[in-house]
Amino acid sequence: MRKVLLLALVLIFSVSHFAQNAPTGFDLTNYGVKIEPDRRLMVVMASLEAAGLDTPLTAEGEKFRQKLKTDLQGLSPELRQKLVIFVEQYKRRHPKATNAELIAPFVSMAYTLSPAPDFADPARATDLPDDLLEVLDFAPLVREFYRASIRAKLDEYVKEYQAAGDNLRPSAVEMVSQLLDYLHTRPELTYIEKIKTQTKDAK
């Protein structure tokens, strides 16, 4: 789960500082790699920022954080308090966890929600991991936070995140290209599974 968190933070806040010579016509999606902002994750991470739970960021990420804090100054004290209480109670149950470890289940939870603007809970929550289920009750607060605060700003945020993702693309292409060259293989993105079943003869 920590890997999921690190990838999410990279896709949202990081900006590549390396000029790369990407192979012409190299399409990352052909290799199962997609760099694009996810509105669910953006809203969940913004709600955690409002609750005071954050992680170290790059210089560009810090600029966005300050902009977000400015935009959230009008957030109602009642809603902010509900966000803070949920996060503080969760932190007390995990006193030895780092901020990155605390955030990881919330990141996973974001990907179980339906797309914006509904952010609905998953249909079969009982199939989810225990650490994710522990924070699933945060989802109603995410929906309230979205409606009350950043709904009007979300499209603007998406454009900024997409620009950061575009800056990451050349280095991602270079990394995937080098990995494929090293492995001398192409990743399998689909699989076919055969399941043996038995049927009873019709009477």
N, CA, C and O of each residue as an XYZ file, in Angstrom:
812
protein
N       0.829     -1.203      0.000
C       0.000      0.000      0.000
C       0.865      1.255      0.000
O       0.463      2.289     -0.534
N       2.061      1.167      0.602
C       2.950      2.323      0.609
C       3.356      2.691     -0.811
O       3.509      3.870     -1.130
N       3.534      1.667     -1.680
C       3.882      1.942     -3.071
C       2.762      2.699     -3.765
O       3.017      3.593     -4.571
N       1.511      2.338     -3.450
C       0.376      3.046     -4.037
C       0.401      4.504     -3.634
O       0.171      5.384     -4.463
N       0.684      4.770     -2.350
C       0.734      6.144     -1.862
C       1.821      6.938     -2.551
O       1.584      8.061     -2.995
N       3.013      6.367     -2.647
C       4.122      7.087     -3.262
C       3.818      7.414     -4.712
O       4.120      8.511     -5.180
N       3.216      6.457     -5.434
C       2.868      6.707     -6.829
C       1.830      7.811     -6.932
O       1.909      8.667     -7.813
N       0.852      7.788     -6.023
C      -0.187      8.812     -6.056
C       0.396     10.190     -5.825
O       0.036     11.141     -6.520
N       1.297     10.312     -4.855
C       1.899     11.607     -4.564
C       2.757     12.090     -5.723
O       2.795     13.284     -6.021
N       3.448     11.156     -6.379
C       4.259     11.537     -7.537
C       3.375     12.071     -8.646
O       3.680     13.101     -9.247
N       2.272     11.370     -8.922
C       1.399     11.773    -10.021
C       0.717     13.101     -9.741
O       0.406     13.846    -10.671
N       0.477     13.408     -8.457
C      -0.237     14.636     -8.142
C       0.698     15.828     -8.012
O       0.427     16.890     -8.571
N       1.798     15.664     -7.278
C       2.565     16.827     -6.879
C       3.940     16.976     -7.523
O       4.500     18.072     -7.515
N       4.494     15.908     -8.077
C       5.874     15.982     -8.531
C       5.979     16.598     -9.914
O       5.051     16.520    -10.720
N       7.107     17.199    -10.170
C       7.419     17.718    -11.495
C       8.804     17.220    -11.868
O       9.752     17.366    -11.097
N       8.916     16.640    -13.035
C      10.203     16.101    -13.446
C      11.157     17.233    -13.800
O      10.768     18.223    -14.420
N      12.413     17.069    -13.395
C      13.422     18.090    -13.664
C      14.471     17.591    -14.663
O      15.547     18.174    -14.794
N      14.139     16.506    -15.361
C      15.135     15.919    -16.250
C      14.638     15.952    -17.688
O      13.508     15.558    -17.974
N      15.481     16.418    -18.577
C      15.146     16.383    -19.998
C      15.469     14.996    -20.527
O      16.580     14.498    -20.344
N      14.499     14.376    -21.184
C      14.679     13.013    -21.651
C      14.517     12.966    -23.164
O      13.791     13.764    -23.756
N      15.207     12.020    -23.768
C      15.053     11.776    -25.193
C      14.160     10.555    -25.365
O      14.648      9.431    -25.480
N      12.861     10.778    -25.383
C      11.909      9.679    -25.440
C      11.869      9.096    -26.846
O      11.975      9.835    -27.825
N      11.715      7.760    -26.960
C      11.589      7.141    -28.271
C      10.372      7.688    -29.011
O       9.314      7.886    -28.413
N      10.522      7.927    -30.294
C       9.431      8.473    -31.091
C       8.289      7.467    -31.181
O       8.506      6.288    -31.459
N       7.062      7.951    -30.941
C       5.895      7.094    -31.069
C       5.705      6.109    -29.933
O       4.892      5.192    -30.054
N       6.419      6.266    -28.846
C       6.320      5.342    -27.713
C       5.075      5.695    -26.905
O       4.991      6.783    -26.336
N       4.110      4.780    -26.854
C       2.845      5.013    -26.162
C       2.844      4.246    -24.845
O       2.834      3.015    -24.838
N       2.853      4.973    -23.736
C       2.905      4.330    -22.424
C       1.704      3.434    -22.168
O       1.827      2.414    -21.489
N       0.543      3.801    -22.703
C      -0.659      3.011    -22.433
C      -0.551      1.602    -23.004
O      -1.244      0.695    -22.544
N       0.309      1.409    -24.001
C       0.514      0.063    -24.542
C       1.236     -0.842    -23.554
O       1.301     -2.056    -23.744
N       1.776     -0.243    -22.501
C       2.535     -1.005    -21.512
C       1.911     -0.897    -20.122
O       2.574     -1.129    -19.111
N       0.637     -0.544    -20.089
C      -0.084     -0.504    -18.821
C       0.249      0.670    -17.938
O      -0.015      0.631    -16.737
N       0.834      1.736    -18.511
C       1.208      2.915    -17.728
C       0.364      4.101    -18.181
O       0.305      4.420    -19.369
N      -0.281      4.741    -17.228
C      -1.112      5.905    -17.537
C      -0.809      7.004    -16.527
O      -0.837      6.769    -15.318
N      -0.521      8.198    -17.022
C      -0.235      9.341    -16.153
C      -1.334     10.372    -16.362
O      -1.355     11.077    -17.371
N      -2.234     10.453    -15.409
C      -3.318     11.413    -15.497
C      -3.887     11.654    -14.104
O      -3.816     10.773    -13.247
N      -4.447     12.831    -13.870
C      -5.019     13.119    -12.550
C      -6.296     12.331    -12.322
O      -7.056     12.082    -13.258
N      -6.528     11.943    -11.090
C      -7.751     11.246    -10.705
C      -8.514     12.140     -9.732
O      -8.017     12.455     -8.650
N      -9.707     12.543    -10.114
C     -10.471     13.491     -9.305
C     -10.788     12.935     -7.922
O     -10.820     13.679     -6.942
N     -11.021     11.636     -7.842
C     -11.316     11.040     -6.537
C     -10.136     11.214     -5.589
O     -10.297     11.625     -4.440
N      -8.961     10.896     -6.089
C      -7.765     11.008     -5.254
C      -7.471     12.462     -4.909
O      -7.062     12.769     -3.789
N      -7.679     13.350     -5.865
C      -7.430     14.762     -5.617
C      -8.304     15.289     -4.486
O      -7.827     16.017     -3.615
N      -9.590     14.921     -4.498
C     -10.515     15.414     -3.477
C     -10.190     14.805     -2.116
O     -10.228     15.500     -1.101
N      -9.871     13.514     -2.089
C      -9.522     12.872     -0.819
C      -8.263     13.501     -0.231
O      -8.219     13.800      0.962
N      -7.241     13.702     -1.058
C      -6.003     14.295     -0.556
C      -6.231     15.725     -0.081
O      -5.648     16.147      0.918
N      -7.076     16.475     -0.788
C      -7.377     17.844     -0.362
C      -8.118     17.844      0.971
O      -7.886     18.713      1.811
N      -9.008     16.871      1.166
C      -9.734     16.791      2.441
C      -8.787     16.458      3.589
O      -8.975     16.940      4.706
N      -7.773     15.642      3.324
C      -6.781     15.336      4.356
C      -5.926     16.557      4.671
O      -5.538     16.774      5.819
N      -5.635     17.350      3.646
C      -4.924     18.611      3.882
C      -5.749     19.503      4.805
O      -5.213     20.117      5.728
N      -7.056     19.570      4.550
C      -7.929     20.388      5.386
C      -7.964     19.872      6.817
O      -8.175     20.639      7.757
N      -7.752     18.554      6.979
C      -7.747     17.948      8.310
C      -6.391     18.065      8.996
O      -6.244     17.667     10.151
N      -5.395     18.611      8.289
C      -4.080     18.797      8.883
C      -3.136     17.627      8.724
O      -2.096     17.579      9.382
N      -3.480     16.672      7.856
C      -2.619     15.507      7.625
C      -1.942     15.677      6.276
O      -2.603     15.628      5.239
N      -0.627     15.878      6.280
C       0.076     16.101      5.029
C       1.421     15.388      5.048
O       1.824     14.814      6.060
N       2.101     15.435      3.921
C       3.411     14.806      3.772
C       4.362     15.785      3.100
O       3.911     16.742      2.469
N       5.677     15.565      3.221
C       6.640     16.443      2.541
C       6.439     16.407      1.029
O       6.173     15.351      0.453
N       6.569     17.566      0.395
C       6.361     17.675     -1.043
C       7.553     18.348     -1.707
O       8.431     18.897     -1.041
N       7.564     18.294     -3.031
C       8.550     19.037     -3.799
C       8.228     20.526     -3.711
O       7.199     20.916     -3.160
N       9.111     21.349     -4.254
C       8.876     22.796     -4.250
C       7.591     23.137     -4.996
O       6.820     23.989     -4.554
N       7.361     22.469     -6.132
C       6.135     22.715     -6.895
C       4.916     22.244     -6.111
O       3.864     22.883     -6.136
N       5.070     21.120     -5.417
C       3.969     20.628     -4.605
C       3.618     21.574     -3.474
O       2.445     21.757     -3.148
N       4.642     22.180     -2.872
C       4.401     23.136     -1.794
C       3.660     24.372     -2.309
O       2.825     24.938     -1.604
N       3.966     24.783     -3.532
C       3.254     25.922     -4.118
C       1.769     25.609     -4.251
O       0.912     26.436     -3.941
N       1.484     24.393     -4.719
C       0.078     24.017     -4.852
C      -0.582     23.901     -3.481
O      -1.739     24.289     -3.314
N       0.147     23.371     -2.503
C      -0.416     23.247     -1.153
C      -0.823     24.614     -0.606
O      -1.893     24.753     -0.014
N       0.015     25.609     -0.801
C      -0.312     26.947     -0.316
C      -1.539     27.508     -1.033
O      -2.375     28.175     -0.424
N      -1.636     27.230     -2.330
C      -2.814     27.676     -3.082
C      -4.062     26.988     -2.556
O      -5.104     27.622     -2.391
N      -3.954     25.685     -2.291
C      -5.095     24.937     -1.776
C      -5.525     25.476     -0.417
O      -6.717     25.648     -0.162
N      -4.558     25.741      0.454
C      -4.900     26.274      1.773
C      -5.600     27.619      1.665
O      -6.517     27.919      2.430
N      -5.159     28.425      0.707
C      -5.823     29.711      0.493
C      -7.261     29.506      0.034
O      -8.173     30.185      0.505
N      -7.459     28.564     -0.891
C      -8.801     28.293     -1.403
C      -9.715     27.705     -0.330
O     -10.936     27.849     -0.405
N      -9.129     27.044      0.666
C      -9.931     26.393      1.702
C     -10.168     27.281      2.919
O     -10.716     26.825      3.922
N      -9.766     28.526      2.838
C      -9.970     29.418      3.980
C     -11.450     29.628      4.281
O     -11.824     29.912      5.418
N     -12.286     29.488      3.260
C     -13.717     29.672      3.468
C     -14.443     28.415      3.909
O     -15.666     28.428      4.044
N     -13.708     27.319      4.139
C     -14.332     26.073      4.581
C     -14.989     26.275      5.946
O     -14.405     26.890      6.838
N     -16.191     25.761      6.100
C     -16.911     25.974      7.356
C     -16.164     25.331      8.520
O     -15.642     24.225      8.382
N     -16.106     26.005      9.654
C     -15.419     25.439     10.827
C     -16.015     24.100     11.254
O     -15.293     23.230     11.741
N     -17.318     23.926     11.077
C     -17.965     22.677     11.481
C     -17.460     21.502     10.651
O     -17.152     20.440     11.191
N     -17.377     21.698      9.327
C     -16.899     20.624      8.464
C     -15.422     20.357      8.708
O     -15.001     19.201      8.760
N     -14.643     21.401      8.858
C     -13.215     21.209      9.124
C     -13.022     20.435     10.429
O     -12.148     19.574     10.522
N     -13.836     20.744     11.427
C     -13.718     20.049     12.704
C     -14.048     18.564     12.554
O     -13.392     17.720     13.165
N     -15.058     18.243     11.747
C     -15.407     16.838     11.532
C     -14.268     16.096     10.840
O     -13.977     14.949     11.178
N     -13.629     16.743      9.881
C     -12.485     16.133      9.201
C     -11.335     15.904     10.178
O     -10.721     14.837     10.196
N     -11.058     16.916     10.986
C      -9.957     16.826     11.950
C     -10.227     15.732     12.976
O      -9.329     14.955     13.301
N     -11.450     15.662     13.487
C     -11.784     14.661     14.505
C     -11.595     13.254     13.960
O     -11.029     12.397     14.639
N     -12.066     13.008     12.734
C     -11.913     11.672     12.149
C     -10.440     11.304     12.034
O     -10.034     10.208     12.421
N      -9.644     12.223     11.501
C      -8.224     11.938     11.289
C      -7.494     11.783     12.618
O      -6.652     10.895     12.755
N      -7.799     12.625     13.593
C      -7.122     12.537     14.886
C      -7.458     11.227     15.594
O      -6.586     10.623     16.219
N      -8.701     10.784     15.505
C      -9.075      9.507     16.104
C      -8.343      8.355     15.418
O      -7.908      7.405     16.070
N      -8.213      8.450     14.103
C      -7.486      7.417     13.365
C      -6.010      7.407     13.759
O      -5.413      6.341     13.915
N      -5.428      8.587     13.918
C      -4.020      8.683     14.316
C      -3.799      8.111     15.713
O      -2.768      7.489     15.968
N      -4.744      8.310     16.612
C      -4.598      7.770     17.969
C      -4.633      6.246     17.975
O      -4.031      5.608     18.839
N      -5.335      5.670     17.013
C      -5.365      4.205     16.925
C      -4.084      3.647     16.316
O      -3.819      2.448     16.410
N      -3.285      4.521     15.689
C      -2.032      4.093     15.053
C      -0.915      5.064     15.460
O      -0.391      5.794     14.619
N      -0.559      5.071     16.726
C       0.378      6.085     17.232
C       1.784      5.988     16.655
O       2.512      6.981     16.655
N       2.185      4.819     16.161
C       3.542      4.645     15.657
C       3.643      4.837     14.143
O       4.739      4.775     13.585
N       2.536      5.066     13.491
C       2.534      5.194     12.029
C       3.042      6.565     11.600
O       2.757      7.576     12.243
N       3.798      6.586     10.507
C       4.219      7.854      9.916
C       3.044      8.465      9.160
O       2.030      7.803      8.938
N       3.185      9.736      8.764
C       2.119     10.368      7.992
C       1.860      9.625      6.687
O       0.712      9.482      6.265
N       2.933      9.149      6.046
C       2.768      8.406      4.798
C       1.974      7.124      5.033
O       1.116      6.764      4.227
N       2.260      6.437      6.136
C       1.531      5.207      6.455
C       0.088      5.505      6.837
O      -0.806      4.707      6.557
N      -0.142      6.643      7.470
C      -1.505      7.025      7.830
C      -2.337      7.350      6.595
O      -3.525      7.031      6.536
N      -1.714      7.978      5.624
C      -2.439      8.408      4.433
C      -2.744      7.242      3.495
O      -3.737      7.280      2.768
N      -1.905      6.209      3.504
C      -2.024      5.121      2.535
C      -3.430      4.517      2.447
O      -3.926      4.353      1.333
N      -4.105      4.177      3.558
C      -5.458      3.614      3.432
C      -6.457      4.588      2.814
O      -7.389      4.168      2.127
N      -6.269      5.882      3.054
C      -7.157      6.879      2.461
C      -6.975      6.929      0.944
O      -7.936      7.128      0.201
N      -5.736      6.747      0.494
C      -5.472      6.704     -0.945
C      -6.180      5.508     -1.570
O      -6.825      5.632     -2.611
N      -6.056      4.352     -0.927
C      -6.741      3.160     -1.435
C      -8.251      3.360     -1.427
O      -8.944      2.957     -2.362
N      -8.754      3.982     -0.370
C     -10.186      4.247     -0.286
C     -10.666      5.114     -1.440
O     -11.753      4.899     -1.976
N      -9.846      6.104     -1.824
C     -10.229      7.003     -2.919
C     -10.509      6.226     -4.199
O     -11.446      6.547     -4.930
N      -9.701      5.205     -4.472
C      -9.858      4.445     -5.712
C     -11.044      3.484     -5.673
O     -11.415      2.931     -6.709
N     -11.643      3.275     -4.510
C     -12.836      2.427     -4.444
C     -14.112      3.222     -4.672
O     -15.167      2.637     -4.917
N     -14.033      4.548     -4.596
C     -15.215      5.385     -4.767
C     -15.581      5.501     -6.239
O     -14.737      5.323     -7.118
N     -16.843      5.798     -6.495
C     -17.274      6.012     -7.872
C     -16.748      7.361     -8.358
O     -16.360      8.195     -7.540
N     -16.726      7.593     -9.675
C     -16.183      8.851    -10.199
C     -16.948     10.072     -9.700
O     -18.087      9.975     -9.244
N     -16.284     11.230     -9.801
C     -16.930     12.500     -9.465
C     -18.121     12.716    -10.402
O     -18.068     12.295    -11.558
N     -19.177     13.352     -9.939
C     -19.298     14.062     -8.658
C     -19.924     13.246     -7.532
O     -20.135     13.775     -6.441
N     -20.227     11.955     -7.774
C     -20.953     11.185     -6.759
C     -20.047     10.696     -5.628
O     -20.411     10.789     -4.456
N     -18.872     10.177     -5.977
C     -17.954      9.622     -4.981
C     -18.676      8.607     -4.090
O     -18.506      8.601     -2.871
N     -19.482      7.753     -4.718
C     -20.284      6.792     -3.960
C     -19.417      5.671     -3.405
O     -18.371      5.340     -3.962
N     -19.874      5.090     -2.292
C     -19.164      3.975     -1.676
C     -19.172      2.764     -2.608
O     -20.068      2.636     -3.443
N     -18.184      1.873     -2.475
C     -18.178      0.651     -3.289
C     -19.371     -0.228     -2.960
O     -19.877     -0.214     -1.837
N     -19.817     -0.994     -3.950
C     -21.016     -1.812     -3.775
C     -20.798     -2.939     -2.770
O     -21.699     -3.265     -1.997
N     -19.601     -3.536     -2.777
C     -19.325     -4.678     -1.901
C     -18.161     -4.336     -0.980
O     -17.025     -4.747     -1.219
N     -18.448     -3.591      0.060
C     -17.397     -3.134      0.963
C     -16.776     -4.274      1.759
O     -15.638     -4.158      2.212
N     -17.507     -5.379      1.937
C     -16.985     -6.480      2.752
C     -15.775     -7.149      2.115
O     -15.031     -7.855      2.796
N     -15.568     -6.937      0.812
C     -14.428     -7.544      0.129
C     -13.152     -6.721      0.273
O     -12.094     -7.143     -0.191
N     -13.233     -5.568      0.900
C     -12.090     -4.670      0.980
C     -11.171     -5.045      2.142
O     -11.615     -5.670      3.104
N      -9.886     -4.667      2.059
C      -8.945     -4.939      3.155
C      -9.365     -4.228      4.439
O     -10.054     -3.209      4.404
N      -8.942     -4.780      5.561
C      -9.346     -4.234      6.857
C      -8.884     -2.795      7.054
O      -9.631     -1.971      7.580
N      -7.641     -2.483      6.630
C      -7.148     -1.125      6.853
C      -7.924     -0.109      6.021
O      -8.066      1.046      6.423
N      -8.424     -0.533      4.870
C      -9.251      0.360      4.062
C     -10.638      0.520      4.684
O     -11.185      1.622      4.720
N     -11.199     -0.585      5.171
C     -12.513     -0.520      5.811
C     -12.494      0.404      7.023
O     -13.502      1.024      7.362
N     -11.338      0.487      7.668
C     -11.227      1.329      8.858
C     -11.437      2.806      8.538
O     -11.859      3.573      9.404
N     -11.147      3.212      7.297
C     -11.288      4.628      6.933
C     -12.444      4.866      5.966
O     -12.630      5.989      5.496
N     -13.219      3.835      5.664
C     -14.289      3.991      4.674
C     -15.362      4.971      5.140
O     -16.029      5.598      4.317
N     -15.532      5.104      6.450
C     -16.510      6.065      6.962
C     -16.081      7.509      6.725
O     -16.836      8.440      7.010
N     -14.881      7.694      6.209
C     -14.437      9.036      5.837
C     -15.076      9.476      4.523
O     -15.111     10.668      4.220
N     -15.582      8.520      3.741
C     -16.145      8.826      2.422
C     -17.292      9.832      2.475
O     -17.318     10.743      1.646
N     -18.255      9.716      3.417
C     -19.307     10.743      3.478
C     -18.754     12.146      3.717
O     -19.290     13.126      3.200
N     -17.679     12.240      4.503
C     -17.056     13.543      4.728
C     -16.393     14.052      3.453
O     -16.380     15.255      3.191
N     -15.842     13.134      2.660
C     -15.247     13.520      1.377
C     -16.316     14.116      0.468
O     -16.088     15.139     -0.177
N     -17.474     13.479      0.420
C     -18.561     13.996     -0.422
C     -19.020     15.370      0.062
O     -19.255     16.271     -0.743
N     -19.146     15.524      1.367
C     -19.552     16.821      1.922
C     -18.487     17.877      1.649
O     -18.802     19.017      1.308
N     -17.235     17.489      1.800
C     -16.124     18.408      1.537
C     -16.125     18.857      0.079
O     -15.922     20.036     -0.212
N     -16.351     17.924     -0.828
C     -16.374     18.256     -2.257
C     -17.473     19.263     -2.565
O     -17.234     20.263     -3.242
N     -18.673     19.000     -2.070
C     -19.803     19.887     -2.372
C     -19.627     21.266     -1.740
O     -20.040     22.276     -2.310
N     -19.011     21.300     -0.561
C     -18.942     22.556      0.188
C     -17.723     23.400     -0.135
O     -17.689     24.583      0.203
N     -16.705     22.811     -0.791
C     -15.458     23.569     -0.904
C     -14.886     23.628     -2.312
O     -14.900     24.691     -2.932
N     -14.381     22.508     -2.836
C     -13.544     22.600     -4.034
C     -14.245     22.192     -5.323
O     -13.591     22.073     -6.359
N     -15.548     21.977     -5.290
C     -16.233     21.573     -6.521
C     -16.002     22.590     -7.636
O     -15.744     22.214     -8.779
N     -16.095     23.868     -7.307
C     -15.931     24.909     -8.322
C     -14.490     25.033     -8.800
O     -14.240     25.541     -9.893
N     -13.543     24.575     -7.989
C     -12.124     24.719     -8.316
C     -11.520     23.457     -8.924
O     -10.382     23.480     -9.392
N     -12.266     22.362     -8.921
C     -11.672     21.076     -9.270
C     -11.151     21.043    -10.701
O     -10.072     20.503    -10.945
N     -11.883     21.602    -11.642
C     -11.419     21.599    -13.035
C     -10.094     22.348    -13.172
O      -9.216     21.942    -13.934
N      -9.964     23.432    -12.434
C      -8.707     24.193    -12.457
C      -7.562     23.358    -11.891
O      -6.454     23.365    -12.427
N      -7.840     22.636    -10.801
C      -6.818     21.777    -10.214
C      -6.414     20.661    -11.180
O      -5.238     20.316    -11.292
N      -7.407     20.107    -11.871
C      -7.127     19.025    -12.819
C      -6.146     19.492    -13.889
O      -5.235     18.752    -14.263
N      -6.325     20.708    -14.379
C      -5.425     21.238    -15.407
C      -4.001     21.362    -14.870
O      -3.039     21.066    -15.578
N      -3.869     21.798    -13.624
C      -2.532     21.926    -13.037
C      -1.890     20.559    -12.850
O      -0.705     20.380    -13.132
N      -2.672     19.600    -12.376
C      -2.138     18.249    -12.192
C      -1.751     17.629    -13.529
O      -0.739     16.935    -13.630
N      -2.570     17.887    -14.565
C      -2.272     17.335    -15.877
C      -0.970     17.905    -16.417
O      -0.187     17.195    -17.048
N      -0.741     19.190    -16.167
C       0.514     19.804    -16.603
C       1.702     19.155    -15.902
O       2.736     18.909    -16.522
N       1.549     18.877    -14.599
C       2.621     18.194    -13.867
C       2.827     16.792    -14.412
O       3.961     16.329    -14.531
N       1.727     16.107    -14.747
C       1.834     14.770    -15.321
C       2.512     14.777    -16.672
O       3.279     13.867    -16.988
N       2.237     15.798    -17.477
C       2.881     15.908    -18.787
C       4.387     16.082    -18.635
O       5.161     15.588    -19.455
N       4.800     16.784    -17.588
C       6.231     16.940    -17.334
C       6.873     15.626    -16.909
O       8.061     15.401    -17.140
N       6.077     14.759    -16.284
C       6.593     13.454    -15.872
C       6.697     12.468    -17.033
O       7.473     11.515    -16.977
N       5.914     12.701    -18.078
C       5.800     11.709    -19.145
C       7.136     11.357    -19.808
O       7.414     10.171    -19.985
N       7.979     12.335    -20.184
C       9.248     11.962    -20.835
C      10.122     11.057    -19.978
O      10.701     10.095    -20.482
N      10.223     11.361    -18.674
C      11.053     10.522    -17.810
C      10.421      9.150    -17.617
O      11.134      8.154    -17.494
N       9.074      9.087    -17.590
C       8.399      7.793    -17.468
C       8.628      6.951    -18.717
O       8.858      5.745    -18.623
N       8.565      7.583    -19.885
C       8.825      6.876    -21.141
C      10.241      6.326    -21.151
O      10.470      5.183    -21.545
N      11.185      7.144    -20.718
C      12.581      6.710    -20.681
C      12.760      5.521    -19.741
O      13.459      4.563    -20.069
N      12.124      5.587    -18.568
C      12.257      4.515    -17.587
C      11.650      3.215    -18.107
O      12.271      2.157    -18.002
N      10.441      3.287    -18.668
C       9.787      2.085    -19.185
C      10.571      1.514    -20.359
O      10.723      0.298    -20.479
N      11.066      2.391    -21.223
C      11.836      1.945    -22.378
C      13.099      1.202    -21.947
O      13.429      0.152    -22.499
N      13.801      1.754    -20.960
C      15.019      1.105    -20.474
C      14.711     -0.231    -19.800
O      15.463     -1.195    -19.941
N      13.592     -0.279    -19.064
C      13.213     -1.524    -18.400
C      12.885     -2.607    -19.418
O      13.300     -3.756    -19.264
N      12.138     -2.240    -20.462
C      11.799     -3.212    -21.499
C      13.046     -3.697    -22.228
O      13.162     -4.873    -22.572
N      13.976     -2.772    -22.457
C      15.219     -3.148    -23.129
C      16.035     -4.100    -22.260
O      16.669     -5.027    -22.763
N      16.011     -3.861    -20.955
C      16.768     -4.718    -20.031
C      16.145     -6.112    -19.943
O      16.855     -7.118    -19.929
N      14.813     -6.163    -19.884
C      14.126     -7.444    -19.721
C      13.949     -8.191    -21.041
O      13.697     -9.396    -21.046
N      14.079     -7.480    -22.157
C      13.875     -8.075    -23.483
C      12.510     -8.762    -23.569
O      12.391     -9.887    -24.052
N      11.501     -8.064    -23.095
C      10.165     -8.661    -23.102
C       9.123     -7.560    -23.183
O       9.433     -6.373    -23.089
N       7.897     -7.978    -23.358
C       6.764     -7.058    -23.394
C       5.783     -7.491    -22.305
O       5.470     -8.678    -22.210
N       5.295     -6.575    -21.490
C       4.413     -6.973    -20.387
C       3.088     -7.533    -20.880
O       2.551     -7.097    -21.898
N       2.573     -8.505    -20.141
C       1.261     -9.062    -20.429
C       0.216     -8.235    -19.690
O       0.216     -8.186    -18.460
N      -0.669     -7.587    -20.434
C      -1.670     -6.717    -19.830
C      -3.019     -7.402    -19.666
O      -3.902     -6.880    -18.985
N      -3.183     -8.566    -20.284
C      -4.425     -9.327    -20.145
C      -4.074    -10.790    -19.906
O      -2.975    -11.241    -20.226
N      -5.010    -11.508    -19.347
C      -4.800    -12.942    -19.170
C      -6.127    -13.664    -19.337
O      -7.197    -13.090    -19.135
N      -6.037    -14.915    -19.703
C      -7.213    -15.757    -19.886
C      -7.146    -16.888    -18.869
O      -6.140    -17.591    -18.771
N      -8.209    -17.053    -18.128
C      -8.247    -18.084    -17.095
C      -9.331    -19.096    -17.433
O     -10.476    -18.728    -17.696
N      -8.966    -20.363    -17.423
C      -9.921    -21.435    -17.669
C     -10.330    -22.053    -16.335
O      -9.481    -22.451    -15.537
N     -11.617    -22.126    -16.108
C     -12.142    -22.678    -14.865
C     -12.981    -23.903    -15.190
O     -13.923    -23.833    -15.979
N     -12.636    -25.009    -14.582
C     -13.367    -26.247    -14.807
C     -14.611    -26.270    -13.936
O     -14.532    -26.086    -12.722
N     -15.743    -26.494    -14.550
C     -17.003    -26.549    -13.817
C     -17.715    -27.855    -14.124
O     -17.455    -28.497    -15.143
N     -18.602    -28.233    -13.243
C     -19.400    -29.437    -13.440
C     -20.872    -29.067    -13.438
O     -21.323    -28.261    -12.624
N     -21.597    -29.651    -14.336
C     -23.035    -29.403    -14.410
C     -23.779    -30.713    -14.215
O     -23.304    -31.784    -14.593
N     -24.935    -30.601    -13.626
C     -25.762    -31.785    -13.419
C     -26.606    -32.044    -14.659
O     -27.077    -31.114    -15.312
N     -26.786    -33.311    -14.970
C     -27.620    -33.670    -16.117
C     -29.056    -33.243    -15.867
O     -29.595    -33.424    -14.776
N     -29.658    -32.680    -16.888
C     -31.058    -32.266    -16.761
C     -31.949    -33.485    -16.635
O     -31.756    -34.479    -17.335
N     -32.924    -33.410    -15.745
C     -33.845    -34.534    -15.551
C     -35.037    -34.414    -16.490
O     -35.923    -35.269    -16.474
